[in-house]
Amino acid sequence: MIKVLSLDVSASSTGWAFFSNRKRGNMSFGLIKTNPDFDAAERLCFFRQELVKLLHTFSPTHVVIEDVFLGFNVKTLVLISKFAGVAIECCMAVSGVCPHIVSTNTVKSYFKAENKEDVFNIIKEIFEWDDNEVSFKKHNDITDSIAQLMCFCDDILKQHTFRFERKYGYLYEV
């Protein structure tokens, strides 16, 4: 059985998605939000506690984490790298799973998208969410984690298929 946890790591709002191929439509997703009023150490501790809860809840066989994006300023890059480091250590220590690091370009390529907003819109369409339910500003961390999960299962694990090639493009099923 495949159980995949996908993390779009951020200092303020880490998106997560979980999929198990045990039964059709078994996908969960959400956010780990840290308090911006806390200092970095407190935020890291809270993030780790919440991630441990997810790991115990889902017992993943695989974890996929988005690589740290190099376009940030140095201060932001250092902070996000700390959160990514905590995520990697936590997955290994709690679940014995060494996370697979995926590039945002790999995910964009899988969906044939030019940017993260395109990926957001594709996931929104797949799940048939309307503009009243989700917005890019509030939900792109969740949609990024879902997109990573789908790409990982299809292109890397080759164990579950979300994307089906058709004569005139692709069909996605969740």
mmCIF file of the C-alpha atoms, coordinates in Angstrom:
data_MODEL
# 
_entry.id   MODEL 
# 
loop_
_atom_site.group_PDB 
_atom_site.id 
_atom_site.type_symbol 
_atom_site.label_atom_id 
_atom_site.label_alt_id 
_atom_site.label_comp_id 
_atom_site.label_asym_id 
_atom_site.label_entity_id 
_atom_site.label_seq_id 
_atom_site.pdbx_PDB_ins_code 
_atom_site.Cartn_x 
_atom_site.Cartn_y 
_atom_site.Cartn_z 
_atom_site.occupancy 
_atom_site.B_iso_or_equiv 
_atom_site.pdbx_formal_charge 
_atom_site.auth_seq_id 
_atom_site.auth_comp_id 
_atom_site.auth_asym_id 
_atom_site.auth_atom_id 
_atom_site.pdbx_PDB_model_num 
ATOM 1   C CA . MET A 1 1   ? 0.000   0.000  0.000   1.00 0.00 ? 1   MET A CA 1 
ATOM 2   C CA . ILE A 1 2   ? 1.238   3.476  -0.883  1.00 0.00 ? 2   ILE A CA 1 
ATOM 3   C CA . LYS A 1 3   ? 0.762   6.284  1.631   1.00 0.00 ? 3   LYS A CA 1 
ATOM 4   C CA . VAL A 1 4   ? 2.265   9.593  0.508   1.00 0.00 ? 4   VAL A CA 1 
ATOM 5   C CA . LEU A 1 5   ? 2.557   12.790 2.517   1.00 0.00 ? 5   LEU A CA 1 
ATOM 6   C CA . SER A 1 6   ? 3.435   15.899 0.509   1.00 0.00 ? 6   SER A CA 1 
ATOM 7   C CA . LEU A 1 7   ? 4.724   19.095 2.141   1.00 0.00 ? 7   LEU A CA 1 
ATOM 8   C CA . ASP A 1 8   ? 4.999   22.570 0.646   1.00 0.00 ? 8   ASP A CA 1 
ATOM 9   C CA . VAL A 1 9   ? 7.206   23.931 3.436   1.00 0.00 ? 9   VAL A CA 1 
ATOM 10  C CA . SER A 1 10  ? 6.941   27.556 4.487   1.00 0.00 ? 10  SER A CA 1 
ATOM 11  C CA . ALA A 1 11  ? 7.688   29.490 7.659   1.00 0.00 ? 11  ALA A CA 1 
ATOM 12  C CA . SER A 1 12  ? 4.152   30.841 7.901   1.00 0.00 ? 12  SER A CA 1 
ATOM 13  C CA . SER A 1 13  ? 1.869   28.350 6.165   1.00 0.00 ? 13  SER A CA 1 
ATOM 14  C CA . THR A 1 14  ? 3.008   24.850 5.211   1.00 0.00 ? 14  THR A CA 1 
ATOM 15  C CA . GLY A 1 15  ? 0.613   23.109 2.868   1.00 0.00 ? 15  GLY A CA 1 
ATOM 16  C CA . TRP A 1 16  ? 0.254   19.358 3.219   1.00 0.00 ? 16  TRP A CA 1 
ATOM 17  C CA . ALA A 1 17  ? -1.548  16.672 1.261   1.00 0.00 ? 17  ALA A CA 1 
ATOM 18  C CA . PHE A 1 18  ? -1.908  12.975 1.995   1.00 0.00 ? 18  PHE A CA 1 
ATOM 19  C CA . PHE A 1 19  ? -2.909  10.151 -0.317  1.00 0.00 ? 19  PHE A CA 1 
ATOM 20  C CA . SER A 1 20  ? -3.386  6.438  0.274   1.00 0.00 ? 20  SER A CA 1 
ATOM 21  C CA . ASN A 1 21  ? -4.145  4.078  -2.605  1.00 0.00 ? 21  ASN A CA 1 
ATOM 22  C CA . ARG A 1 22  ? -6.114  1.866  -0.233  1.00 0.00 ? 22  ARG A CA 1 
ATOM 23  C CA . LYS A 1 23  ? -9.366  3.148  -1.701  1.00 0.00 ? 23  LYS A CA 1 
ATOM 24  C CA . ARG A 1 24  ? -10.390 5.623  -4.416  1.00 0.00 ? 24  ARG A CA 1 
ATOM 25  C CA . GLY A 1 25  ? -10.634 9.237  -3.397  1.00 0.00 ? 25  GLY A CA 1 
ATOM 26  C CA . ASN A 1 26  ? -8.608  8.863  -0.210  1.00 0.00 ? 26  ASN A CA 1 
ATOM 27  C CA . MET A 1 27  ? -6.925  12.281 -0.159  1.00 0.00 ? 27  MET A CA 1 
ATOM 28  C CA . SER A 1 28  ? -6.660  14.732 2.714   1.00 0.00 ? 28  SER A CA 1 
ATOM 29  C CA . PHE A 1 29  ? -5.016  18.145 2.816   1.00 0.00 ? 29  PHE A CA 1 
ATOM 30  C CA . GLY A 1 30  ? -4.576  21.166 5.040   1.00 0.00 ? 30  GLY A CA 1 
ATOM 31  C CA . LEU A 1 31  ? -2.196  23.745 6.464   1.00 0.00 ? 31  LEU A CA 1 
ATOM 32  C CA . ILE A 1 32  ? 0.248   24.028 9.313   1.00 0.00 ? 32  ILE A CA 1 
ATOM 33  C CA . LYS A 1 33  ? 0.109   27.726 10.204  1.00 0.00 ? 33  LYS A CA 1 
ATOM 34  C CA . THR A 1 34  ? 2.661   29.251 12.552  1.00 0.00 ? 34  THR A CA 1 
ATOM 35  C CA . ASN A 1 35  ? 2.131   32.417 14.569  1.00 0.00 ? 35  ASN A CA 1 
ATOM 36  C CA . PRO A 1 36  ? 4.084   35.309 12.998  1.00 0.00 ? 36  PRO A CA 1 
ATOM 37  C CA . ASP A 1 37  ? 4.301   36.986 16.431  1.00 0.00 ? 37  ASP A CA 1 
ATOM 38  C CA . PHE A 1 38  ? 6.477   34.125 17.744  1.00 0.00 ? 38  PHE A CA 1 
ATOM 39  C CA . ASP A 1 39  ? 10.230  34.116 17.265  1.00 0.00 ? 39  ASP A CA 1 
ATOM 40  C CA . ALA A 1 40  ? 11.813  31.674 14.820  1.00 0.00 ? 40  ALA A CA 1 
ATOM 41  C CA . ALA A 1 41  ? 12.633  29.035 17.454  1.00 0.00 ? 41  ALA A CA 1 
ATOM 42  C CA . GLU A 1 42  ? 9.055   28.971 18.759  1.00 0.00 ? 42  GLU A CA 1 
ATOM 43  C CA . ARG A 1 43  ? 7.690   28.722 15.229  1.00 0.00 ? 43  ARG A CA 1 
ATOM 44  C CA . LEU A 1 44  ? 10.058  25.856 14.400  1.00 0.00 ? 44  LEU A CA 1 
ATOM 45  C CA . CYS A 1 45  ? 9.033   23.977 17.552  1.00 0.00 ? 45  CYS A CA 1 
ATOM 46  C CA . PHE A 1 46  ? 5.337   24.454 16.793  1.00 0.00 ? 46  PHE A CA 1 
ATOM 47  C CA . PHE A 1 47  ? 5.890   23.377 13.171  1.00 0.00 ? 47  PHE A CA 1 
ATOM 48  C CA . ARG A 1 48  ? 7.696   20.219 14.330  1.00 0.00 ? 48  ARG A CA 1 
ATOM 49  C CA . GLN A 1 49  ? 4.918   19.361 16.818  1.00 0.00 ? 49  GLN A CA 1 
ATOM 50  C CA . GLU A 1 50  ? 2.242   19.693 14.136  1.00 0.00 ? 50  GLU A CA 1 
ATOM 51  C CA . LEU A 1 51  ? 4.281   17.694 11.627  1.00 0.00 ? 51  LEU A CA 1 
ATOM 52  C CA . VAL A 1 52  ? 4.777   14.908 14.184  1.00 0.00 ? 52  VAL A CA 1 
ATOM 53  C CA . LYS A 1 53  ? 0.976   14.775 14.615  1.00 0.00 ? 53  LYS A CA 1 
ATOM 54  C CA . LEU A 1 54  ? 0.547   14.402 10.831  1.00 0.00 ? 54  LEU A CA 1 
ATOM 55  C CA . LEU A 1 55  ? 3.199   11.686 10.651  1.00 0.00 ? 55  LEU A CA 1 
ATOM 56  C CA . HIS A 1 56  ? 1.558   9.740  13.485  1.00 0.00 ? 56  HIS A CA 1 
ATOM 57  C CA . THR A 1 57  ? -1.915  10.195 11.991  1.00 0.00 ? 57  THR A CA 1 
ATOM 58  C CA . PHE A 1 58  ? -1.033  9.073  8.471   1.00 0.00 ? 58  PHE A CA 1 
ATOM 59  C CA . SER A 1 59  ? 2.074   6.836  8.890   1.00 0.00 ? 59  SER A CA 1 
ATOM 60  C CA . PRO A 1 60  ? 3.321   7.629  5.373   1.00 0.00 ? 60  PRO A CA 1 
ATOM 61  C CA . THR A 1 61  ? 5.438   5.206  3.374   1.00 0.00 ? 61  THR A CA 1 
ATOM 62  C CA . HIS A 1 62  ? 6.723   8.128  1.280   1.00 0.00 ? 62  HIS A CA 1 
ATOM 63  C CA . VAL A 1 63  ? 7.189   11.855 1.895   1.00 0.00 ? 63  VAL A CA 1 
ATOM 64  C CA . VAL A 1 64  ? 7.758   14.459 -0.801  1.00 0.00 ? 64  VAL A CA 1 
ATOM 65  C CA . ILE A 1 65  ? 8.948   17.994 -0.048  1.00 0.00 ? 65  ILE A CA 1 
ATOM 66  C CA . GLU A 1 66  ? 9.329   20.890 -2.444  1.00 0.00 ? 66  GLU A CA 1 
ATOM 67  C CA . ASP A 1 67  ? 12.919  22.037 -2.830  1.00 0.00 ? 67  ASP A CA 1 
ATOM 68  C CA . VAL A 1 68  ? 13.752  25.439 -1.381  1.00 0.00 ? 68  VAL A CA 1 
ATOM 69  C CA . PHE A 1 69  ? 13.160  28.066 -4.061  1.00 0.00 ? 69  PHE A CA 1 
ATOM 70  C CA . LEU A 1 70  ? 16.290  30.115 -4.776  1.00 0.00 ? 70  LEU A CA 1 
ATOM 71  C CA . GLY A 1 71  ? 14.417  33.259 -5.838  1.00 0.00 ? 71  GLY A CA 1 
ATOM 72  C CA . PHE A 1 72  ? 13.888  34.479 -2.264  1.00 0.00 ? 72  PHE A CA 1 
ATOM 73  C CA . ASN A 1 73  ? 16.010  37.086 -0.558  1.00 0.00 ? 73  ASN A CA 1 
ATOM 74  C CA . VAL A 1 74  ? 18.762  35.629 1.645   1.00 0.00 ? 74  VAL A CA 1 
ATOM 75  C CA . LYS A 1 75  ? 16.937  36.201 4.962   1.00 0.00 ? 75  LYS A CA 1 
ATOM 76  C CA . THR A 1 76  ? 13.813  34.372 3.717   1.00 0.00 ? 76  THR A CA 1 
ATOM 77  C CA . LEU A 1 77  ? 15.896  31.611 2.142   1.00 0.00 ? 77  LEU A CA 1 
ATOM 78  C CA . VAL A 1 78  ? 17.686  30.956 5.455   1.00 0.00 ? 78  VAL A CA 1 
ATOM 79  C CA . LEU A 1 79  ? 14.393  30.812 7.393   1.00 0.00 ? 79  LEU A CA 1 
ATOM 80  C CA . ILE A 1 80  ? 12.660  28.485 4.910   1.00 0.00 ? 80  ILE A CA 1 
ATOM 81  C CA . SER A 1 81  ? 15.771  26.285 4.833   1.00 0.00 ? 81  SER A CA 1 
ATOM 82  C CA . LYS A 1 82  ? 15.488  25.878 8.612   1.00 0.00 ? 82  LYS A CA 1 
ATOM 83  C CA . PHE A 1 83  ? 11.868  24.759 8.284   1.00 0.00 ? 83  PHE A CA 1 
ATOM 84  C CA . ALA A 1 84  ? 12.794  22.372 5.462   1.00 0.00 ? 84  ALA A CA 1 
ATOM 85  C CA . GLY A 1 85  ? 15.598  20.953 7.625   1.00 0.00 ? 85  GLY A CA 1 
ATOM 86  C CA . VAL A 1 86  ? 13.196  20.373 10.515  1.00 0.00 ? 86  VAL A CA 1 
ATOM 87  C CA . ALA A 1 87  ? 10.764  18.659 8.121   1.00 0.00 ? 87  ALA A CA 1 
ATOM 88  C CA . ILE A 1 88  ? 13.450  16.344 6.732   1.00 0.00 ? 88  ILE A CA 1 
ATOM 89  C CA . GLU A 1 89  ? 14.783  15.452 10.194  1.00 0.00 ? 89  GLU A CA 1 
ATOM 90  C CA . CYS A 1 90  ? 11.290  14.951 11.587  1.00 0.00 ? 90  CYS A CA 1 
ATOM 91  C CA . CYS A 1 91  ? 10.216  12.615 8.777   1.00 0.00 ? 91  CYS A CA 1 
ATOM 92  C CA . MET A 1 92  ? 13.317  10.488 9.261   1.00 0.00 ? 92  MET A CA 1 
ATOM 93  C CA . ALA A 1 93  ? 13.195  10.476 13.086  1.00 0.00 ? 93  ALA A CA 1 
ATOM 94  C CA . VAL A 1 94  ? 9.449   9.890  13.466  1.00 0.00 ? 94  VAL A CA 1 
ATOM 95  C CA . SER A 1 95  ? 8.569   7.759  10.432  1.00 0.00 ? 95  SER A CA 1 
ATOM 96  C CA . GLY A 1 96  ? 11.910  6.417  9.239   1.00 0.00 ? 96  GLY A CA 1 
ATOM 97  C CA . VAL A 1 97  ? 11.157  7.928  5.838   1.00 0.00 ? 97  VAL A CA 1 
ATOM 98  C CA . CYS A 1 98  ? 13.789  9.913  3.979   1.00 0.00 ? 98  CYS A CA 1 
ATOM 99  C CA . PRO A 1 99  ? 11.819  12.555 2.054   1.00 0.00 ? 99  PRO A CA 1 
ATOM 100 C CA . HIS A 1 100 ? 12.093  12.896 -1.690  1.00 0.00 ? 100 HIS A CA 1 
ATOM 101 C CA . ILE A 1 101 ? 12.898  16.483 -2.653  1.00 0.00 ? 101 ILE A CA 1 
ATOM 102 C CA . VAL A 1 102 ? 11.079  17.664 -5.770  1.00 0.00 ? 102 VAL A CA 1 
ATOM 103 C CA . SER A 1 103 ? 11.781  20.802 -7.767  1.00 0.00 ? 103 SER A CA 1 
ATOM 104 C CA . THR A 1 104 ? 8.985   23.247 -8.423  1.00 0.00 ? 104 THR A CA 1 
ATOM 105 C CA . ASN A 1 105 ? 10.022  23.051 -12.090 1.00 0.00 ? 105 ASN A CA 1 
ATOM 106 C CA . THR A 1 106 ? 9.342   19.293 -12.101 1.00 0.00 ? 106 THR A CA 1 
ATOM 107 C CA . VAL A 1 107 ? 5.825   19.904 -10.826 1.00 0.00 ? 107 VAL A CA 1 
ATOM 108 C CA . LYS A 1 108 ? 5.177   22.750 -13.284 1.00 0.00 ? 108 LYS A CA 1 
ATOM 109 C CA . SER A 1 109 ? 6.445   20.532 -16.107 1.00 0.00 ? 109 SER A CA 1 
ATOM 110 C CA . TYR A 1 110 ? 4.165   17.650 -15.038 1.00 0.00 ? 110 TYR A CA 1 
ATOM 111 C CA . PHE A 1 111 ? 1.138   19.962 -15.300 1.00 0.00 ? 111 PHE A CA 1 
ATOM 112 C CA . LYS A 1 112 ? 2.529   21.814 -18.337 1.00 0.00 ? 112 LYS A CA 1 
ATOM 113 C CA . ALA A 1 113 ? 2.205   25.046 -16.346 1.00 0.00 ? 113 ALA A CA 1 
ATOM 114 C CA . GLU A 1 114 ? 4.256   28.210 -16.695 1.00 0.00 ? 114 GLU A CA 1 
ATOM 115 C CA . ASN A 1 115 ? 4.052   29.320 -13.071 1.00 0.00 ? 115 ASN A CA 1 
ATOM 116 C CA . LYS A 1 116 ? 2.650   28.499 -9.623  1.00 0.00 ? 116 LYS A CA 1 
ATOM 117 C CA . GLU A 1 117 ? -0.590  30.338 -10.326 1.00 0.00 ? 117 GLU A CA 1 
ATOM 118 C CA . ASP A 1 118 ? -1.187  28.101 -13.345 1.00 0.00 ? 118 ASP A CA 1 
ATOM 119 C CA . VAL A 1 119 ? -0.649  25.044 -11.117 1.00 0.00 ? 119 VAL A CA 1 
ATOM 120 C CA . PHE A 1 120 ? -3.097  26.511 -8.598  1.00 0.00 ? 120 PHE A CA 1 
ATOM 121 C CA . ASN A 1 121 ? -5.731  26.969 -11.321 1.00 0.00 ? 121 ASN A CA 1 
ATOM 122 C CA . ILE A 1 122 ? -5.241  23.420 -12.633 1.00 0.00 ? 122 ILE A CA 1 
ATOM 123 C CA . ILE A 1 123 ? -5.673  21.899 -9.155  1.00 0.00 ? 123 ILE A CA 1 
ATOM 124 C CA . LYS A 1 124 ? -8.687  24.157 -8.556  1.00 0.00 ? 124 LYS A CA 1 
ATOM 125 C CA . GLU A 1 125 ? -10.220 22.853 -11.788 1.00 0.00 ? 125 GLU A CA 1 
ATOM 126 C CA . ILE A 1 126 ? -9.438  19.191 -11.009 1.00 0.00 ? 126 ILE A CA 1 
ATOM 127 C CA . PHE A 1 127 ? -11.162 19.471 -7.627  1.00 0.00 ? 127 PHE A CA 1 
ATOM 128 C CA . GLU A 1 128 ? -13.946 21.606 -9.119  1.00 0.00 ? 128 GLU A CA 1 
ATOM 129 C CA . TRP A 1 129 ? -13.429 24.374 -6.538  1.00 0.00 ? 129 TRP A CA 1 
ATOM 130 C CA . ASP A 1 130 ? -14.892 27.744 -7.383  1.00 0.00 ? 130 ASP A CA 1 
ATOM 131 C CA . ASP A 1 131 ? -13.532 31.203 -6.621  1.00 0.00 ? 131 ASP A CA 1 
ATOM 132 C CA . ASN A 1 132 ? -15.740 31.472 -3.528  1.00 0.00 ? 132 ASN A CA 1 
ATOM 133 C CA . GLU A 1 133 ? -14.054 28.391 -2.002  1.00 0.00 ? 133 GLU A CA 1 
ATOM 134 C CA . VAL A 1 134 ? -10.370 29.066 -2.663  1.00 0.00 ? 134 VAL A CA 1 
ATOM 135 C CA . SER A 1 135 ? -8.025  31.887 -3.557  1.00 0.00 ? 135 SER A CA 1 
ATOM 136 C CA . PHE A 1 136 ? -4.416  31.826 -4.692  1.00 0.00 ? 136 PHE A CA 1 
ATOM 137 C CA . LYS A 1 137 ? -3.247  33.994 -1.789  1.00 0.00 ? 137 LYS A CA 1 
ATOM 138 C CA . LYS A 1 138 ? -4.843  31.802 0.914   1.00 0.00 ? 138 LYS A CA 1 
ATOM 139 C CA . HIS A 1 139 ? -4.698  28.316 -0.613  1.00 0.00 ? 139 HIS A CA 1 
ATOM 140 C CA . ASN A 1 140 ? -1.686  28.043 -2.934  1.00 0.00 ? 140 ASN A CA 1 
ATOM 141 C CA . ASP A 1 141 ? 0.312   26.161 -0.265  1.00 0.00 ? 141 ASP A CA 1 
ATOM 142 C CA . ILE A 1 142 ? -2.366  23.457 -0.209  1.00 0.00 ? 142 ILE A CA 1 
ATOM 143 C CA . THR A 1 143 ? -2.669  23.272 -3.995  1.00 0.00 ? 143 THR A CA 1 
ATOM 144 C CA . ASP A 1 144 ? 1.138   23.124 -4.327  1.00 0.00 ? 144 ASP A CA 1 
ATOM 145 C CA . SER A 1 145 ? 1.281   20.162 -1.939  1.00 0.00 ? 145 SER A CA 1 
ATOM 146 C CA . ILE A 1 146 ? -1.505  18.387 -3.859  1.00 0.00 ? 146 ILE A CA 1 
ATOM 147 C CA . ALA A 1 147 ? 0.285   19.039 -7.162  1.00 0.00 ? 147 ALA A CA 1 
ATOM 148 C CA . GLN A 1 148 ? 3.567   17.682 -5.747  1.00 0.00 ? 148 GLN A CA 1 
ATOM 149 C CA . LEU A 1 149 ? 1.776   14.587 -4.494  1.00 0.00 ? 149 LEU A CA 1 
ATOM 150 C CA . MET A 1 150 ? 0.166   13.882 -7.870  1.00 0.00 ? 150 MET A CA 1 
ATOM 151 C CA . CYS A 1 151 ? 3.440   14.443 -9.737  1.00 0.00 ? 151 CYS A CA 1 
ATOM 152 C CA . PHE A 1 152 ? 5.360   12.248 -7.271  1.00 0.00 ? 152 PHE A CA 1 
ATOM 153 C CA . CYS A 1 153 ? 2.900   9.346  -7.470  1.00 0.00 ? 153 CYS A CA 1 
ATOM 154 C CA . ASP A 1 154 ? 2.724   9.437  -11.280 1.00 0.00 ? 154 ASP A CA 1 
ATOM 155 C CA . ASP A 1 155 ? 6.212   10.383 -12.460 1.00 0.00 ? 155 ASP A CA 1 
ATOM 156 C CA . ILE A 1 156 ? 8.509   9.242  -9.660  1.00 0.00 ? 156 ILE A CA 1 
ATOM 157 C CA . LEU A 1 157 ? 6.811   6.302  -7.928  1.00 0.00 ? 157 LEU A CA 1 
ATOM 158 C CA . LYS A 1 158 ? 4.923   5.208  -11.042 1.00 0.00 ? 158 LYS A CA 1 
ATOM 159 C CA . GLN A 1 159 ? 2.592   3.431  -8.637  1.00 0.00 ? 159 GLN A CA 1 
ATOM 160 C CA . HIS A 1 160 ? -0.635  5.382  -8.921  1.00 0.00 ? 160 HIS A CA 1 
ATOM 161 C CA . THR A 1 161 ? -1.976  7.361  -11.827 1.00 0.00 ? 161 THR A CA 1 
ATOM 162 C CA . PHE A 1 162 ? -3.771  10.663 -11.440 1.00 0.00 ? 162 PHE A CA 1 
ATOM 163 C CA . ARG A 1 163 ? -3.106  11.811 -15.009 1.00 0.00 ? 163 ARG A CA 1 
ATOM 164 C CA . PHE A 1 164 ? -4.390  9.920  -18.018 1.00 0.00 ? 164 PHE A CA 1 
ATOM 165 C CA . GLU A 1 165 ? -3.247  10.822 -21.512 1.00 0.00 ? 165 GLU A CA 1 
ATOM 166 C CA . ARG A 1 166 ? -6.029  11.419 -23.982 1.00 0.00 ? 166 ARG A CA 1 
ATOM 167 C CA . LYS A 1 167 ? -6.020  12.131 -27.692 1.00 0.00 ? 167 LYS A CA 1 
ATOM 168 C CA . TYR A 1 168 ? -6.242  15.891 -27.080 1.00 0.00 ? 168 TYR A CA 1 
ATOM 169 C CA . GLY A 1 169 ? -4.439  16.404 -23.768 1.00 0.00 ? 169 GLY A CA 1 
ATOM 170 C CA . TYR A 1 170 ? -4.741  14.997 -20.275 1.00 0.00 ? 170 TYR A CA 1 
ATOM 171 C CA . LEU A 1 171 ? -7.500  13.959 -17.926 1.00 0.00 ? 171 LEU A CA 1 
ATOM 172 C CA . TYR A 1 172 ? -6.869  14.108 -14.176 1.00 0.00 ? 172 TYR A CA 1 
ATOM 173 C CA . GLU A 1 173 ? -8.758  11.991 -11.638 1.00 0.00 ? 173 GLU A CA 1 
ATOM 174 C CA . VAL A 1 174 ? -8.534  12.175 -7.870  1.00 0.00 ? 174 VAL A CA 1 
# 
